[in-house]
Amino acid sequence: MISTTLSDGRVKHETPGWVGYQNPGEPMTKTKWLKDGVKYWEVKGTKNVYLVTRNASGKMNCECKGFMFRKKCKHISEIL
């Protein structure tokens, strides 16, 4: 596994077939893993950087609380 510290303090882990992002101060078990081939964007929010993903069928997801509750958010709108 290859690990790289990003400028925002997160750690990017790469292993064959997967990419993971670990937030500062969180344990490895909280790492958000993405399968290779999944498109993703890092969108800067008001306080955090959020991962927006699009799967093979085109469905987009965001890890922000707004998306968790409403299934819509400004981070996805920004990408579209």
TIKEFI-742832 format. One record per residue: residue number from 1; x, y negated, z negated of N, C-alpha, C, CB in turn; residue in three letters. Coordinates in nm, 3 decimals, padded with zeros to 5 digits. Glycine has a CB too. Layout:
# residues N
  seq      n_u      n_v      n_w     ca_u     ca_v     ca_w      c_u      c_v      c_w     cb_u     cb_v     cb_w  type
  NUM        X        Y        Z        X        Y        Z        X        Y        Z        X        Y        Z   ALA
...
//
This chain:
# residues 80
  seq      n_u      n_v      n_w     ca_u     ca_v     ca_w      c_u      c_v      c_w     cb_u     cb_v     cb_w  type
    1   00.084   00.117   00.000   00.000   00.000   00.000   00.089  -00.124   00.000  -00.096   00.001  -00.121   MET
    2   00.051  -00.223   00.079   00.123  -00.349   00.086   00.038  -00.454   00.018   00.155  -00.389   00.235   ILE
    3   00.096  -00.528  -00.076   00.024  -00.634  -00.148   00.092  -00.768  -00.123   00.019  -00.603  -00.300   SER
    4   00.009  -00.870  -00.097   00.059  -01.004  -00.070  -00.022  -01.104  -00.153   00.051  -01.038   00.082   THR
    5   00.044  -01.198  -00.219  -00.026  -01.302  -00.292  -00.057  -01.416  -00.196   00.058  -01.353  -00.414   THR
    6  -00.185  -01.455  -00.189  -00.229  -01.563  -00.101  -00.213  -01.698  -00.169  -00.376  -01.541  -00.058   LEU
    7  -00.223  -01.806  -00.092  -00.202  -01.941  -00.146  -00.305  -01.980  -00.252  -00.206  -02.042  -00.033   SER
    8  -00.424  -01.918  -00.249  -00.527  -01.952  -00.348  -00.517  -01.864  -00.474  -00.665  -01.937  -00.286   ASP
    9  -00.413  -01.780  -00.484  -00.392  -01.698  -00.602  -00.446  -01.557  -00.592  -00.452  -01.764  -00.717   GLY
   10  -00.528  -01.529  -00.491  -00.580  -01.393  -00.473  -00.470  -01.302  -00.421  -00.702  -01.393  -00.378   ARG
   11  -00.487  -01.173  -00.440  -00.391  -01.075  -00.390  -00.460  -00.995  -00.279  -00.340  -00.981  -00.504   VAL
   12  -00.394  -00.987  -00.164  -00.446  -00.910  -00.051  -00.373  -00.776  -00.049  -00.428  -00.987   00.085   LYS
   13  -00.451  -00.668  -00.058  -00.395  -00.533  -00.054  -00.428  -00.471   00.081  -00.451  -00.446  -00.172   HIS
   14  -00.330  -00.408   00.144  -00.352  -00.342   00.272  -00.307  -00.197   00.263  -00.277  -00.416   00.386   GLU
   15  -00.394  -00.109   00.306  -00.365   00.032   00.313  -00.427   00.082   00.443  -00.420   00.110   00.186   THR
   16  -00.381   00.189   00.503  -00.436   00.232   00.632  -00.589   00.244   00.631  -00.374   00.365   00.672   PRO
   17  -00.651   00.165   00.717  -00.797   00.169   00.731  -00.872   00.074   00.641  -00.845   00.305   00.706   GLY
   18  -00.806   00.008   00.546  -00.874  -00.078   00.449  -00.792  -00.203   00.417  -00.902   00.000   00.321   TRP
   19  -00.865  -00.312   00.383  -00.805  -00.436   00.334  -00.883  -00.474   00.209  -00.808  -00.551   00.443   VAL
   20  -00.813  -00.509   00.100  -00.880  -00.545  -00.024  -00.834  -00.680  -00.075  -00.855  -00.440  -00.130   GLY
   21  -00.928  -00.754  -00.137  -00.897  -00.885  -00.195  -00.926  -00.882  -00.344  -00.978  -00.997  -00.126   TYR
   22  -00.824  -00.913  -00.423  -00.835  -00.913  -00.569  -00.825  -01.057  -00.618  -00.724  -00.823  -00.634   GLN
   23  -00.925  -01.104  -00.693  -00.925  -01.239  -00.746  -00.827  -01.253  -00.861  -01.065  -01.279  -00.792   ASN
   24  -00.772  -01.374  -00.882  -00.676  -01.394  -00.990  -00.736  -01.358  -01.126  -00.626  -01.540  -00.991   PRO
   25  -00.660  -01.290  -01.208  -00.703  -01.256  -01.342  -00.798  -01.138  -01.352  -00.766  -01.372  -01.402   GLY
   26  -00.837  -01.080  -01.239  -00.927  -00.965  -01.240  -00.847  -00.836  -01.223  -01.034  -00.978  -01.129   GLU
   27  -00.895  -00.725  -01.280  -00.825  -00.599  -01.263  -00.842  -00.544  -01.121  -00.875  -00.496  -01.365   PRO
   28  -00.757  -00.451  -01.086  -00.760  -00.388  -00.953  -00.896  -00.324  -00.925  -00.649  -00.283  -00.941   MET
   29  -00.967  -00.280  -01.028  -01.097  -00.215  -01.008  -01.202  -00.310  -00.955  -01.145  -00.154  -01.138   THR
   30  -01.180  -00.441  -00.964  -01.275  -00.541  -00.913  -01.242  -00.585  -00.771  -01.278  -00.663  -01.005   LYS
   31  -01.141  -00.524  -00.710  -01.100  -00.560  -00.574  -01.214  -00.534  -00.476  -00.975  -00.481  -00.533   THR
   32  -01.236  -00.629  -00.384  -01.338  -00.615  -00.280  -01.271  -00.555  -00.157  -01.407  -00.753  -00.247   LYS
   33  -01.309  -00.433  -00.121  -01.246  -00.360  -00.011  -01.330  -00.369   00.114  -01.224  -00.214  -00.049   TRP
   34  -01.264  -00.391   00.228  -01.329  -00.396   00.359  -01.265  -00.292   00.450  -01.318  -00.539   00.421   LEU
   35  -01.346  -00.222   00.524  -01.296  -00.123   00.618  -01.241  -00.195   00.741  -01.407  -00.022   00.658   LYS
   36  -01.131  -00.143   00.796  -01.078  -00.202   00.920  -01.187  -00.203   01.026  -00.954  -00.122   00.971   ASP
   37  -01.192  -00.309   01.105  -01.292  -00.321   01.209  -01.410  -00.407   01.166  -01.342  -00.186   01.249   GLY
   38  -01.425  -00.431   01.036  -01.530  -00.521   00.988  -01.476  -00.663   01.001  -01.571  -00.488   00.838   VAL
   39  -01.554  -00.747   01.068  -01.511  -00.886   01.083  -01.536  -00.958   00.953  -01.585  -00.956   01.201   LYS
   40  -01.443  -01.044   00.913  -01.462  -01.121   00.791  -01.399  -01.259   00.804  -01.402  -01.046   00.671   TYR
   41  -01.454  -01.352   00.727  -01.406  -01.488   00.722  -01.391  -01.527   00.576  -01.501  -01.585   00.797   TRP
   42  -01.294  -01.608   00.548  -01.279  -01.665   00.415  -01.331  -01.808   00.423  -01.128  -01.659   00.365   GLU
   43  -01.439  -01.837   00.350  -01.503  -01.968   00.356  -01.485  -02.037   00.222  -01.653  -01.956   00.392   VAL
   44  -01.430  -02.157   00.224  -01.409  -02.231   00.101  -01.541  -02.294   00.058  -01.300  -02.340   00.118   LYS
   45  -01.584  -02.260  -00.062  -01.705  -02.317  -00.121  -01.668  -02.435  -00.209  -01.782  -02.212  -00.201   GLY
   46  -01.762  -02.482  -00.289  -01.737  -02.594  -00.379  -01.629  -02.561  -00.480  -01.866  -02.634  -00.450   THR
   47  -01.636  -02.439  -00.539  -01.540  -02.401  -00.643  -01.456  -02.279  -00.608  -01.613  -02.375  -00.771   LYS
   48  -01.503  -02.194  -00.518  -01.436  -02.067  -00.489  -01.418  -02.047  -00.340  -01.515  -01.950  -00.548   ASN
   49  -01.343  -01.944  -00.306  -01.333  -01.898  -00.167  -01.416  -01.771  -00.159  -01.181  -01.872  -00.122   VAL
   50  -01.509  -01.766  -00.062  -01.601  -01.653  -00.049  -01.569  -01.573   00.076  -01.747  -01.700  -00.047   TYR
   51  -01.589  -01.443   00.069  -01.574  -01.357   00.185  -01.710  -01.340   00.252  -01.514  -01.219   00.145   LEU
   52  -01.716  -01.374   00.379  -01.834  -01.350   00.460  -01.797  -01.238   00.556  -01.882  -01.481   00.537   VAL
   53  -01.879  -01.134   00.561  -01.850  -01.019   00.646  -01.961  -00.996   00.748  -01.830  -00.894   00.561   THR
   54  -01.923  -00.935   00.861  -02.022  -00.892   00.960  -01.990  -00.748   00.995  -02.020  -00.984   01.089   ARG
   55  -02.089  -00.660   00.977  -02.066  -00.518   01.004  -02.085  -00.488   01.152  -02.160  -00.430   00.919   ASN
   56  -02.070  -00.364   01.191  -02.078  -00.323   01.331  -02.213  -00.353   01.395  -02.049  -00.175   01.344   ALA
   57  -02.320  -00.353   01.315  -02.453  -00.381   01.370  -02.483  -00.530   01.376  -02.560  -00.311   01.286   SER
   58  -02.390  -00.614   01.327  -02.406  -00.758   01.337  -02.463  -00.824   01.212  -02.492  -00.790   01.451   GLY
   59  -02.496  -00.747   01.109  -02.552  -00.803   00.986  -02.442  -00.874   00.908  -02.617  -00.692   00.899   LYS
   60  -02.472  -00.997   00.862  -02.375  -01.076   00.788  -02.409  -01.076   00.640  -02.369  -01.219   00.841   MET
   61  -02.305  -01.074   00.557  -02.317  -01.078   00.412  -02.217  -01.177   00.356  -02.297  -00.938   00.351   ASN
   62  -02.253  -01.236   00.242  -02.163  -01.325   00.170  -02.163  -01.282   00.024  -02.206  -01.476   00.185   CYS
   63  -02.051  -01.304  -00.044  -02.042  -01.262  -00.183  -02.087  -01.370  -00.282  -01.901  -01.222  -00.214   GLU
   64  -02.141  -01.483  -00.233  -02.184  -01.590  -00.324  -02.318  -01.555  -00.390  -02.195  -01.723  -00.248   CYS
   65  -02.346  -01.623  -00.500  -02.471  -01.597  -00.573  -02.594  -01.637  -00.492  -02.470  -01.672  -00.705   LYS
   66  -02.584  -01.744  -00.412  -02.697  -01.786  -00.329  -02.740  -01.675  -00.234  -02.660  -01.910  -00.249   GLY
   67  -02.645  -01.606  -00.172  -02.678  -01.497  -00.082  -02.737  -01.379  -00.159  -02.555  -01.453  -00.003   PHE
   68  -02.684  -01.353  -00.279  -02.736  -01.241  -00.358  -02.885  -01.258  -00.389  -02.657  -01.227  -00.488   MET
   69  -02.927  -01.382  -00.414  -03.066  -01.407  -00.451  -03.157  -01.431  -00.330  -03.074  -01.525  -00.544   PHE
   70  -03.110  -01.509  -00.231  -03.197  -01.550  -00.119  -03.167  -01.480   00.013  -03.184  -01.697  -00.099   ARG
   71  -03.057  -01.409   00.022  -03.013  -01.344   00.147  -02.985  -01.446   00.256  -03.119  -01.244   00.195   LYS
   72  -02.959  -01.572   00.216  -02.917  -01.680   00.305  -02.821  -01.767   00.226  -03.040  -01.764   00.359   LYS
   73  -02.726  -01.829   00.293  -02.638  -01.923   00.224  -02.570  -02.015   00.325  -02.533  -01.848   00.141   CYS
   74  -02.515  -02.123   00.272  -02.449  -02.222   00.358  -02.318  -02.170   00.415  -02.423  -02.349   00.279   LYS
   75  -02.259  -02.071   00.352  -02.132  -02.017   00.402  -02.151  -01.942   00.533  -02.068  -01.924   00.298   HIS
   76  -02.261  -01.866   00.543  -02.293  -01.796   00.668  -02.334  -01.897   00.774  -02.407  -01.691   00.647   ILE
   77  -02.413  -01.998   00.735  -02.454  -02.102   00.829  -02.332  -02.174   00.886  -02.547  -02.202   00.761   SER
   78  -02.232  -02.195   00.804  -02.110  -02.262   00.848  -02.039  -02.181   00.958  -02.015  -02.284   00.730   GLU
   79  -02.040  -02.050   00.945  -01.976  -01.965   01.045  -02.056  -01.960   01.174  -01.956  -01.825   00.990   ILE
   80  -02.187  -01.950   01.159  -02.273  -01.943   01.278  -02.270  -02.072   01.353  -02.415  -01.908   01.241   LEU
//
